[in-house]
Amino acid sequence: MKIKNLIYTAFLSSVFFNGMAQKTVLNKAEKEYNQYAYVDAIAIYEKVAESGYKEEKMFQRLGNAYYFNAELTKAAKWYDALFAFNDQQEPEYYYRYSQALKSVGDYAKSDKMLEIFNAKVKTDSRGVLFESNKNYLEQIKSNSGRFEITDAGINSKQSDYGSTVFNNKLVFASARDTGIAVKKTFKWTNKSFTNLFAAELKADGSLENPIRFEKKINSKFNESTPVFTKDGKTMYFTRNNFLRGKKGKDNKRITLLKLYKADLLNDKWTNVTALPFNSDEYSIAHPALSTDEKKLYFASDMPGSLGQSDLFSVTINADGTFGKPENLGTAINTEGRETFPFIAADNELYFASDGRPGLGGLDIFVTKIKEDSTFEQVQNIGEPVNTKFDDFAFIIDSNTRKGFFSSNKEGGIGNDDIYKFTETRRLNCEKKLSGTVLDSKTNEVLSDAKVMLLDDKFQQISETVSGQDGTYNFDVKCNQTYSVRAAKKDYETNENTITIQPSNDKAELNVKLDKQIEQIGVGTDLAKTLNIPIIYFDLDKSFITERAAFELEKVLAVMKQYPNIKIDVRSHTDSRQTEKYNMILSNKRAKSTIEWLVKEGISANRISGKGYGESQLKNNCSDNVACTEEEHQLNRRSEFVIVSMQ
């Protein structure tokens, strides 16, 4: 018995000390992880995992460490283990897992993870974009096959990325061996820091052997992603928080990224200064200049960011000072990473993102910057540039359609490689949207109907008249949503909506109109005749909402169709607030409605109107009567009563 007890005690002691040792090892791994030393953390965690030990936090850390180091196939292995151990995780793990699954080609399971992610966080734009673009692979396929790509010919076994063209040279970042005996390494990757290099561009498009860029620019830490002004006298570039021998750190003692500016004087780069909107507490990186060089674009996780990194712009004033950085907003940014912006000469914005539906990792997207600084619809540029891995730092000559991009895709020489390309076909996808205006009962074609094309915000883009065969057509762009509205005398106005699919040969949309059962005349309320929902005004508000404008378009169409009609706009409120307040509010609403119609081209002498407050309720929801929001909303309405037909 004593021998058995001795053996049992020895076993327990072994388990105890092994457990203590394992805990010590995991604590060391956790420390490395929290200091962003992901490679060192991975080595420790994997050694423990290989012993057969299983722990949820360890699997999370392994998956994350590989994910943050852009090794998505290895991240997939540990996220597999994590979800096998416990399939109930925080939402972000579902998103990361979905991205990792794409790297191994499992798009079906990736989409399933995205569906769960969207169900858990319904307001996250990454999930919303996926839900509204579930055919994203088809869209990407239709955008693909437009590039011929080859290795740029200057890649090393290390990381090479982030190129720009300056003075007939390709300037880029590289972690290649520089011949220095003692080399500093970046804890995050355990690789050498990057410096800037330059390679002469030959006439045949090939590149000379790269040489290090000027010593004044390169430091002992990371430099990358330079951009130069057209006159070649100013450059902006990314560097770790290091200037004049002093290294800056955030409150966690981490050295982040900043943007720097340098001037060319006597053929030497000098006056290296940090831009004034940098901070020790967040990163700013990857500068790009607007076509007029009056704005600088960049990526940052500064306060006000929507995601892990967003794209911003800042005005460069005439005196060389800078304005306040502005987030490019939800048209561009997601809760994921948007980074590596580039503005082409034709005002197209290219950038990398892992927050939009893509092939995996960072994909390259493009949009057109409009004259008012808003953006056209963002599109994935497709294969072969985009892959299951990280593809980024895209630059293009708008005239020759040649350029460079970076990627860590399979088959490369180093960790990141630079590729050159020629674009053989522009992405601009334009189609004809056609259809027929028909009588909804008889299917009789309706000629001479006014047909209007509206954008996704119900703003009119174009107008035409249906032909003798009832047909119409408009020029439209792929992947955009339009409404087509038709109006004809003696018929009720109607509209239908369509999203233009690039994969379809034709875009067709018929519009059917109902014959007016009730002929309009003096006393007719156009709101009833046109079946306009009573949704004009929010509580305590008098401005015209976007949806209200969409419905008012119907009244506008009738007034244009019948140029002699005069109407009286009668605005009503619900009973909440005082009678005096409601009378003032309803008068404001009537005035807003009249002003909108006048702004759209209706003569002011054809419209009268006033507010009636709560004096003409449609139900019993008077003062001190408990009613639902829907019942109150019935009383917040506008009427459009015809007072004259001549």
Buried (B, 14 or more C-beta within 10 A) or exposed (E): EEEEEEEEEEEEEEEEEEEEEBEEBBEBBBEBBEBBBBBBBBBBBBEBBEEEBEBEEBBBBBBBBBBBBBBBBBBBBBBBBBBEBEEEBEBBBBBBBBBBBBBBEBBEBBBBBBBBBBEBBEEBBBBBBBBEBEEBBEBBBBBBEBBEBEEBBBBBEBBBBBBBBBEEBBBBBBBBEEEEEEEEEBBBBBBBBBBBBBBBBEEEEBBBEBEBBBEEBBBBBBBBBBBBBEEEEBBBBBBBBBBEEEEBEBEEEBBBBBBBBBEBEEEEBEEBEBBEBBBEBBBBBBBBBBBEBEBBBBBBBBEEBBBBBBBBBBBBEEEEEBBEBEBBEEEBBBBBBBBBBBBBEEBBBBBBBBBBBBBBBBBBBBBBBEEEEEBBBBBBBBBBBBBBBBBBBBBBEEEEBBBBBBBBBEEBBBBBBBBBBBBEEEBEBEBEBBBBBBBBEEEEBBBEBBBBBBEEEBEBEEEBEBBEEBBBBBEBBBBBBBBBBBBBEEBBBBBBEBEBBBEEEEBEBBBBBEEBEEEBEEEBBBBEBBEBEBBBBEEEBBEBEEEBBBBBBBBBBBBBBEEEBBBBBBBBBBBBBEEEBBBBBBBBBBBBBBEBBBEBEBEEEBBBBBBBBBEEBEEEBEEEEEBEEEBBBBBBBBBBBBBEEE
